[in-house]
Amino acid sequence: MKVCLWRYKKNSIGIGWIVGKRVCGRLNASMRYCLLALMLFGVNVSAQEADSSRTILFYGDSLTAGYGLDREQAFPALVQARIDSLGWNFEVFNAGLSGETSAGGLRRIDWLMRRSVDVFVLELGANDGLRGIDLKNTRSNLQQIIDRVKAKNPDISIVVVGMQMPPNLGAEYTEEFQGLFPGLAKENGAALVPFLLEGVADRPDLNLSDGNHPTVEGHRIVAQTVWVTLGPVLEALRR
């Protein structure tokens, strides 16, 4: 099956999709998303050098990828639309991958950081929690991701996105998981989105039938939640 790879790109009418490079092969949905995030983010070096816009990399799992929706309906694309409406010179790349864990994120981060990144939004850990993974490992993986990002660009702005777990994993695990993200943000001088799904979680009308992934309207709320933290970060860079 032929697969066309795409990336977000600003144009005269707002957000659009621009063809990057065509890759042929038999790929499942997850592999197509991975290629979308990995290949296009690392290619077209000459185009990158000619583009003076600053880059925002959203690095996450199915929530970032916009599971069940078109990617232009996911919150990173909505953030790009907000940026464009303000006339700010930032370009969003969505490197969300459904099913991604902190360990998987650590494995692919070096490849993605081959491109210059100015703002790094880290949204990983939810799948670790759902699988009951030892949070010491999760924290270590997330910290190593941050370390590698900083090694590539010491001046990068980092936003850590917080998540919460349902109580069925036990009160101790749930509390430790929730505290993981504020701790990472504080220790790394990063901005913090306290809870990505604030106002969306446990709302059947704002989630798909699986109860775990936001609808189009849910993603609009998520985009606003992210913007409360990300907006001031971008404003500071503009100064």
N, C-alpha and C positions, 0 to 999 in steps of 0.2 A: 504494500500500500504506500503510495506516495504521500509524503508529509512535507508541508511547507512551514518554514520557521518564520516567526514574527517577533516584533518587539514594539513596545509603546513608542510613539513618536509624536511630538507636537507638530501641528500643521495649521494652515490658515483658518480652519474651521473648528479647531479644538483637538480632541484626542482621536487618533486614527491608528490603523495598523499598516506597517510598511514591510514589504517582503524583504527578508534578509538573505537567506540562502536556502536552496532546495536540497533536501536529503531524502534518499529513497531507502525503504526497508520496511520490514514487517514489525510494526511497533504497537504496543498497547498504549492505553491512555496515559498511564503514569510515565512511560518512557518518552512519549511525545512532550509532556509537560517538562520533563527533565531536559530534553534536548532544547526546548524553547528557552529555558532559563540558562542552561550551560553554554550551548554553542553560540547563540547570538550575543550573549554578554561578552564573550571573549574574542569575537571576530570584528572585522572592520576597524582595524587600528587607525588607518589613515583617516577614516571618517571621524573617529573619536578625536583625533588631534585637531581636526578642522572645526569641531563643535565646541564652542566656548561655554556651553551650559554645564551646570554642575549636576552630578549624578547622585540619585538616591536609590539605594539598593534595598528592596524589601526581601528579607531572607526568612522564609518560613515554611509552613506545612500547608495542608489543604485549606485552612482559613485564609491564608494569604493568596493561595492559588485561585480561590473562588470556586471551590468544589461545587459541581452541579449547575454552575452558571457559565455564561460566556465571560472570558477574562476582563472584558471592558466593563463588566458589571461588578467586579470585585473591588474591594476598598482601595487597593493601590491605584487603580485607574481613576477612581473617584477623587483620590488625593491629587493626582495629576491634573484632573479637570479643575479642581480648586486652585491649584498653583497657576494654571493658565489663565483663569479668570482674573487673577491678581496681576498678571503680566510678569511674574517672576521667572527667572531663567534657570529652572531645574527640570531635569528629566528623570522620570521614574522607570526603574526596571523591576519587574516582578519575577523573583526567583523562588516563588513558592512551589512546593512539590508535595502532592498528596501522599500521606502516610509517612512523611519525613520525621525522623527522630533526631535527637541531639547528636547521636553518633553518626548518622548519615549526613547531617549538616557539617560535621567536622571533616568528613571525608571529602566533601566537594568544595569546601571554602577556598582552598588555595587556587583552584582552577578559576573560580569566579573572580577572585581578587587580582587576576592578571590585568583587569581593566581598572582604571582610576575610579575610585569611589569617594565621594565627599561626605555622604550621610549613609550610615548603615543602620537599618531597622531590623532588629533581631526578634523574630517571632517563632521560637522553637521551644519544645518541652512538653506540649500538651499530649503528644503521642507517647512520650515516656511515662507520663502520669497515668494515662489510660491503661498502659501495660504493666503498671506497678513496678517500673524499673527503679533500682536503688538510686535515690536522689543525689547521693554523693557522686555517682557516675554522671548523672545529668548535669550537675553543677560543674564538674570537671570539664565535660565536653563543651558546655557553653562558654566557660572561661577560656578554654583553648581557642575557640572560634574568635572571641574578642581579642585575645592576644595576637592571633595571626592577622586579624584585620588591622590592629594598631601597628604591627610590625611593617605592614605594607604602607600605611599612611598614618604616622603618629599624630597628625592634626585632624584626623577624621572625627566627625560628630557621630556619636552612637546613641541610639534609642533602644532601650530594652522594653519589650512588650510583655506585661504580666498576664498570667492565666490562673484559673482556679479549677479545682477538681471537685466532683460530687463527693458527698460524705461516705459513699459506700466502701471506699478504700480504707476507712478508719480515720478517726479524728487526728491522730498524730501525723499520719502521712499527709492528710489534707492541709493541715496547718503548716507543716514543713514545706510542702510544695508551694503554697501561697507566698511564703516568706522568701523563697528562693530568688525571685525576680527583683524585689526591692534591694536585697542584699547585693546582687550582681551589679545593679545600677549604681548603688552607693560606692562600692569598692572600685568601680571603673570610671567614676565621674561621668556617668551616662544619664541621659534623661529617661524618665520612666512613664510608660503608659500603665497605670495600676492594674487594669483589668480590661482586656481587649473586648470582651463580650458584655460589657456593662450595658444594662438595659435591653439586651438581646437574649442572653442565656435564659432558659426556662420559659421562653415566650413562644408557644407553638405557632402563633401567627407570624413570627419573624424568623422561623427556622424551617428548613426543608423537612420532609417526612421522617428523616432519620433522627431529628431532634438535636443534631450536633452542628449543623452547618447553616449559616444565615441565608435567608432569601435575599432577593434584590433589595427590598426595603431594609432588611437587617444589615446588609453591607453599607447602606447609606448611613445608618446609625453608627456602625463601626468606624466608618471613614471620619465622621465627626469626632468620635472618641479619640482616634489617633491624632487628628488635627489639633486638638487641644494641647497636646504635648509637642507634636512635630512642628506646628506652625511657628512657635517662638524660636525653635532651633533654626529654622530656615531664615527667619527674620534676622537673627543674630548674624548668620553667615552673610546676609545681604549688606550688612553694615561694614 
